[in-house]
């Protein structure tokens, strides 16, 4: 049997996001997922262990069957794995956003965690310039995708910088950065680096909204067991974001690059579908990740989030189900975490999921939604056990 995990990042939400008290998922036009929920097995899954931050790094690690409490070292190390960086065990790897601030000071406010969703073509020269002018034996600036880049602090895992607790910038959009600036000030090296980078960006980034770097999510290099050994399946990840690709690469999975996959609501949906179908001709497990709903949630745009979910249903779920009709294939459809419109960031609510294969019987549900999933009473309390639970149901 082939197995597909289809992940709509940040799809879950809270009531009252739309008229009538609906969540974005309830408001979205999702006839295919609704039909699959009526004839599948539906429940909720806690993808974020208690006490851990509700990020996509933690949650997607869980969905791939790895316990974040055991394996997670930070956001930066996962994205470094995506790039195949050669790191020493005591290196400290930071995720580094290009951000827009009112000012880089304790009186500043985080305006935009993504610098207006800066493109890779615009951001790469900026990061390369930072490396050319500020990179040295201590710090290396590594270009990534769009606003998502890396800062490697050589040997930093044994230094005070490893203990800095910096907020993810998407958690503080529109909020003061006082607490974070105070935290950065605990390290003279990081403090100086921030202001030197700001000075460079003032010269090089005038045509963009990038005003500062924002290092966060630091940790030692990531080491994961091989997915094939842990799950007994050959697998691939298909995603526009380095985070998911990094998890796949660290686990020895195939990482499928799809041209035109942007991580936004306008992405190459058909390319992802084609990539999944092609991989399943030879492999067992495809993890197809769509970032769009999460980005709309961070923006606080309920209408676009509902549209992103509708496109996930129409352009990912529907064509994959149609193409694989009559074959020995099972689907799991879920999200990694909630990104409620009211919060504009992630929350650790248990996520709805449906396990579906052809031939299922009507179960009394009417749609795929957060409330309907909770109503079944089925709850997977440890998210990293979902994959193993699914395999038991299919055996």
C-alpha positions as CSV (number, residue, x, y, z in Angstrom):
1,X,0.0,0.0,0.0
2,X,1.1,3.5,-0.8
3,X,0.6,6.3,1.7
4,X,0.1,10.0,1.2
5,X,0.3,12.7,3.9
6,X,-1.2,15.9,2.6
7,X,-0.3,18.8,5.0
8,X,-2.0,22.3,4.7
9,X,0.3,24.3,7.0
10,X,-1.6,26.3,9.6
11,X,-5.0,25.3,8.2
12,X,-6.6,24.9,11.7
13,X,-8.2,27.9,13.4
14,X,-10.7,29.1,15.9
15,X,-14.4,30.0,15.6
16,X,-15.6,33.5,14.6
17,X,-13.0,33.9,11.9
18,X,-15.9,34.1,9.4
19,X,-19.6,35.1,9.7
20,X,-21.7,32.6,11.6
21,X,-18.9,31.7,14.0
22,X,-17.0,29.7,11.4
23,X,-13.4,28.9,11.2
24,X,-11.5,29.4,8.0
25,X,-11.6,25.6,7.4
26,X,-15.4,25.6,7.9
27,X,-15.9,28.6,5.6
28,X,-13.7,27.2,2.8
29,X,-15.2,25.3,-0.1
30,X,-13.8,21.8,0.5
31,X,-16.1,19.3,-1.1
32,X,-13.4,16.6,-1.6
33,X,-12.1,16.7,2.0
34,X,-15.7,16.8,3.3
35,X,-16.6,13.7,1.3
36,X,-13.4,12.0,2.5
37,X,-14.3,12.9,6.1
38,X,-17.8,11.3,5.7
39,X,-16.3,8.0,4.7
40,X,-13.0,8.0,6.5
41,X,-11.6,7.9,10.0
42,X,-11.5,11.3,11.6
43,X,-9.9,12.5,14.8
44,X,-7.5,15.0,16.3
45,X,-3.7,14.8,16.9
46,X,-1.5,16.7,19.3
47,X,1.5,17.5,17.2
48,X,3.2,19.8,19.7
49,X,4.4,18.2,22.9
50,X,3.5,20.1,26.1
51,X,6.1,22.8,26.9
52,X,7.5,23.0,23.3
53,X,6.9,26.0,21.0
54,X,4.0,25.4,18.5
55,X,6.2,25.9,15.4
56,X,6.2,24.1,12.1
57,X,9.6,22.6,12.9
58,X,8.2,20.8,16.0
59,X,4.9,19.9,14.4
60,X,6.1,18.6,11.1
61,X,8.8,16.6,12.9
62,X,6.0,14.9,14.8
63,X,4.0,14.2,11.6
64,X,7.0,12.5,10.1
65,X,7.1,10.1,13.1
66,X,10.0,11.7,15.1
67,X,9.6,12.7,18.8
68,X,10.5,16.4,19.0
69,X,11.2,16.2,22.7
70,X,14.0,13.8,21.8
71,X,15.3,15.1,18.5
72,X,14.5,18.8,18.1
73,X,17.5,21.1,18.5
74,X,16.1,24.3,16.9
75,X,14.6,25.8,13.8
76,X,17.9,26.9,12.3
77,X,19.5,23.4,12.3
78,X,16.6,22.0,10.4
79,X,16.9,24.5,7.6
80,X,20.7,24.0,7.6
81,X,20.0,20.3,6.9
82,X,17.9,21.3,3.9
83,X,21.0,23.0,2.4
84,X,23.3,20.1,3.2
85,X,25.7,22.3,5.2
86,X,28.8,20.7,6.7
87,X,28.7,21.7,10.3
88,X,30.8,20.9,13.4
89,X,28.9,19.4,16.5
90,X,29.4,22.6,18.5
91,X,28.3,25.0,15.8
92,X,25.3,27.1,16.6
93,X,22.8,27.5,13.7
94,X,20.3,30.4,13.7
95,X,17.4,30.9,11.4
96,X,17.8,34.4,10.2
97,X,14.8,36.4,8.8
98,X,15.1,39.6,6.8
99,X,12.5,41.8,8.6
100,X,11.0,45.2,8.5
101,X,11.1,47.2,11.8
102,X,10.1,50.7,12.8
103,X,13.6,51.0,14.3
104,X,16.3,48.7,15.6
105,X,16.1,49.7,19.2
106,X,14.2,48.8,22.4
107,X,11.5,51.3,21.2
108,X,11.1,49.5,17.9
109,X,8.1,47.5,16.6
110,X,8.1,44.4,14.3
111,X,6.3,45.6,11.2
112,X,6.8,42.5,9.0
113,X,8.5,39.2,9.6
114,X,9.0,38.6,5.8
115,X,10.1,42.0,4.5
116,X,7.0,42.1,2.3
117,X,7.5,38.5,1.2
118,X,10.8,39.5,-0.4
119,X,11.7,37.2,-3.3
120,X,14.7,34.9,-3.3
121,X,16.0,36.8,-6.3
122,X,16.0,40.0,-4.2
123,X,17.1,38.6,-0.9
124,X,20.1,36.4,-2.0
125,X,22.3,39.3,-3.0
126,X,21.6,41.0,0.3
127,X,22.7,38.0,2.3
128,X,25.7,37.5,0.1
129,X,26.7,41.1,0.7
130,X,26.4,40.6,4.5
131,X,28.7,37.6,4.2
132,X,31.2,39.5,2.1
133,X,31.3,42.4,4.6
134,X,30.5,40.9,8.0
135,X,31.2,37.2,7.6
136,X,34.4,36.0,9.5
137,X,35.7,33.1,11.4
138,X,32.9,33.5,13.9
139,X,29.8,34.1,11.8
140,X,28.7,32.9,8.4
141,X,25.6,34.3,6.5
142,X,24.0,31.6,4.4
143,X,21.4,32.6,1.7
144,X,18.1,30.6,1.8
145,X,14.7,31.1,0.3
146,X,12.7,34.4,0.2
147,X,13.0,35.9,3.7
148,X,14.3,32.7,5.4
149,X,18.1,32.6,5.7
150,X,20.7,31.2,8.1
151,X,23.4,32.5,10.4
152,X,26.1,30.0,11.5
153,X,28.0,30.8,14.7
154,X,31.1,28.6,14.6
155,X,31.6,27.0,18.0
156,X,28.6,29.0,19.3
157,X,26.8,26.0,20.9
158,X,29.2,26.3,23.9
159,X,28.9,30.1,24.1
160,X,26.4,32.3,25.9
161,X,24.6,33.0,22.6
162,X,23.1,29.5,22.8
163,X,21.0,30.5,25.7
164,X,19.4,33.6,24.1
165,X,15.6,33.4,23.9
166,X,14.5,35.4,20.9
167,X,10.9,35.4,19.7
168,X,10.1,34.1,16.2
169,X,9.4,37.3,14.3
170,X,6.0,36.0,13.1
171,X,5.0,35.8,16.7
172,X,5.4,39.5,17.3
173,X,4.1,41.2,14.2
174,X,2.8,44.6,15.1
175,X,4.3,44.2,18.6
176,X,7.2,45.9,20.4
177,X,10.7,44.3,20.2
178,X,11.8,45.6,23.6
179,X,12.1,42.1,25.2
180,X,14.1,40.7,22.3
181,X,16.4,43.7,22.1
182,X,17.1,43.2,25.8
183,X,17.8,39.6,25.2
184,X,20.1,40.4,22.2
185,X,22.0,42.8,24.5
186,X,23.2,39.9,26.6
187,X,25.6,39.2,23.8
188,X,27.9,41.9,22.7
189,X,28.7,40.0,19.6
190,X,25.1,39.6,18.5
191,X,24.3,43.2,19.5
192,X,27.1,44.5,17.3
193,X,26.2,42.1,14.4
194,X,22.6,43.4,14.4
195,X,23.6,47.0,14.0
196,X,26.4,46.3,11.5
197,X,23.9,44.3,9.4
198,X,21.4,47.2,9.6
199,X,24.0,49.6,8.3
200,X,24.7,47.3,5.3
201,X,21.0,46.8,4.5
202,X,20.5,50.6,4.6
203,X,22.9,50.7,1.6
204,X,21.9,47.6,-0.3
205,X,18.2,47.0,0.4
206,X,16.7,50.3,-0.5
207,X,14.6,48.7,-3.2
208,X,13.1,46.2,-0.7
209,X,11.4,46.3,2.7
210,X,14.3,44.6,4.4
211,X,15.6,46.7,7.2
212,X,17.2,44.3,9.6
213,X,18.3,40.7,10.2
214,X,16.5,38.8,12.9
215,X,18.4,35.7,14.2
216,X,16.3,33.2,16.2
217,X,15.6,29.5,16.6
218,X,19.2,28.6,17.2
219,X,20.6,25.1,18.0
220,X,23.2,22.5,17.4
221,X,23.2,20.5,14.1
222,X,20.2,18.2,13.7
223,X,20.6,14.4,13.7
224,X,17.6,12.2,12.9
225,X,17.2,8.5,12.5
226,X,16.7,7.3,8.9
227,X,13.1,7.4,8.0
228,X,13.2,4.1,6.2
229,X,14.6,2.4,9.3
230,X,12.2,4.2,11.7
231,X,9.0,3.8,9.6
232,X,9.8,0.9,7.4
233,X,8.9,3.0,4.3
234,X,10.8,4.7,1.5
235,X,9.7,8.3,1.6
236,X,9.9,11.7,0.0
237,X,9.0,15.2,1.1
238,X,7.6,17.8,-1.4
239,X,7.6,21.3,-0.1
240,X,8.5,24.9,-1.0
241,X,10.1,25.6,2.4
242,X,13.5,24.7,3.7
243,X,12.1,23.6,7.0
244,X,10.3,20.6,5.6
245,X,13.0,19.8,3.1
246,X,15.5,19.9,6.0
247,X,13.5,17.4,8.0
248,X,13.4,15.1,5.0
249,X,17.1,15.4,4.2
250,X,18.1,14.8,7.8
251,X,16.0,11.7,7.8
252,X,17.5,10.3,4.6
253,X,14.3,10.9,2.6
254,X,14.2,12.0,-1.0
255,X,13.7,15.8,-1.2
256,X,11.7,16.7,-4.4
257,X,12.2,20.2,-5.7
258,X,9.2,21.6,-7.6
259,X,9.9,24.6,-9.8
260,X,7.5,27.5,-9.1
261,X,6.7,26.3,-5.6
262,X,6.6,29.5,-3.6
263,X,5.2,28.8,-0.2
264,X,2.4,31.3,-0.8
265,X,-1.2,31.0,-2.0
266,X,0.0,31.3,-5.6
267,X,2.2,28.3,-6.0
268,X,2.8,25.5,-8.4
269,X,0.0,23.2,-7.2
270,X,0.1,21.0,-10.3
271,X,3.9,20.6,-10.0
272,X,3.4,19.2,-6.5
273,X,0.7,16.8,-7.6
274,X,2.9,15.6,-10.5
275,X,5.9,15.2,-8.2
276,X,3.9,13.1,-5.7
277,X,2.5,10.8,-8.4
278,X,5.9,10.3,-10.0
279,X,7.5,9.5,-6.7
280,X,4.8,7.0,-5.7
281,X,5.6,5.0,-8.9
282,X,8.7,3.8,-7.0
283,X,8.3,4.9,-3.4
284,X,6.0,4.1,-0.5
285,X,5.3,7.4,1.3
286,X,4.9,11.0,0.0
287,X,4.7,13.9,2.4
288,X,3.2,16.8,0.4
289,X,3.3,20.1,2.3
290,X,1.5,23.4,1.4
291,X,2.5,26.6,3.2
292,X,-0.2,29.0,1.9
293,X,-2.8,28.8,4.6
294,X,-0.2,29.5,7.3
295,X,1.1,32.6,5.5
296,X,-2.5,33.9,5.2
297,X,-3.0,33.2,8.9
298,X,0.1,35.2,9.9
299,X,-1.2,38.1,7.8
300,X,-4.6,37.9,9.6
301,X,-6.4,37.6,6.3
302,X,-9.4,35.3,6.8
303,X,-10.7,35.5,3.3
304,X,-7.3,34.5,1.8
305,X,-6.8,31.8,4.3
306,X,-10.2,30.3,3.4
307,X,-9.2,30.6,-0.3
308,X,-5.8,28.9,0.3
309,X,-7.6,26.0,2.0
310,X,-10.1,25.8,-0.9
311,X,-7.2,25.6,-3.4
312,X,-5.6,22.9,-1.3
313,X,-8.8,20.9,-1.6
314,X,-9.3,21.6,-5.3
315,X,-5.7,21.5,-6.6
316,X,-3.9,19.1,-4.3
317,X,-6.4,16.7,-2.7
318,X,-8.8,16.3,-5.6
319,X,-6.4,15.6,-8.4
320,X,-4.3,13.2,-6.3
321,X,-7.4,11.3,-5.3
322,X,-8.6,11.2,-8.8
323,X,-5.3,10.1,-10.3
324,X,-4.9,7.3,-7.7
325,X,-8.5,6.0,-7.8
326,X,-8.7,2.2,-7.8
327,X,-5.1,1.8,-6.5
328,X,-4.0,0.6,-3.1
329,X,-3.4,4.0,-1.6
330,X,-4.3,5.6,1.7
331,X,-4.5,9.4,2.4
332,X,-3.9,11.3,5.6
333,X,-5.1,14.9,5.4
334,X,-4.2,17.3,8.2
335,X,-2.3,20.4,9.2
336,X,0.8,20.8,11.4
337,X,-0.7,23.3,13.8
338,X,-3.3,26.0,14.1
339,X,-2.7,29.6,12.9
340,X,-5.8,31.4,14.1
341,X,-6.6,34.7,12.5
342,X,-7.1,36.3,15.9
343,X,-3.6,35.4,17.0
344,X,-1.7,35.7,13.6
345,X,0.7,33.1,14.9
346,X,0.8,29.4,15.8
347,X,-1.1,27.7,18.7
348,X,-0.7,24.2,20.0
349,X,-4.3,23.1,19.6
350,X,-4.7,19.4,18.5
351,X,-5.1,19.3,14.8
352,X,-7.9,17.6,12.8
353,X,-7.0,14.7,10.6
354,X,-8.7,12.2,8.3
355,X,-7.4,8.8,7.3
356,X,-9.1,7.8,4.1
357,X,-9.0,4.9,1.6
358,X,-11.5,3.8,-0.9
359,X,-14.4,1.7,0.3
360,X,-15.1,3.4,3.6
361,X,-18.6,3.6,5.0
362,X,-20.6,6.6,6.0
363,X,-19.8,7.6,9.6
364,X,-22.3,10.4,10.3
365,X,-20.0,13.3,9.8
366,X,-20.9,16.1,7.5
367,X,-17.6,17.8,6.8
368,X,-14.0,18.1,7.6
369,X,-13.5,20.6,10.3
370,X,-11.9,21.2,13.7
371,X,-15.2,20.7,15.6
372,X,-16.3,17.6,13.6
373,X,-12.9,16.0,14.2
374,X,-13.2,16.7,18.0
375,X,-16.7,15.2,18.0
376,X,-15.5,11.7,17.1
377,X,-13.6,11.3,20.4
378,X,-10.5,9.9,18.6
379,X,-7.4,11.6,19.8
380,X,-3.7,10.8,19.2
381,X,-2.1,12.5,22.2
382,X,1.5,12.1,20.9
383,X,1.8,13.4,17.4
384,X,4.9,11.4,16.6
385,X,2.8,8.3,17.0
386,X,0.3,9.2,14.3
387,X,2.2,7.6,11.4
388,X,2.6,4.3,13.3
389,X,-1.1,4.5,14.3
390,X,-2.1,5.0,10.7
391,X,0.0,2.0,9.6
392,X,-1.6,-0.2,12.2
393,X,-5.1,0.8,10.9
394,X,-4.0,-0.1,7.4
395,X,-2.5,-3.5,8.2
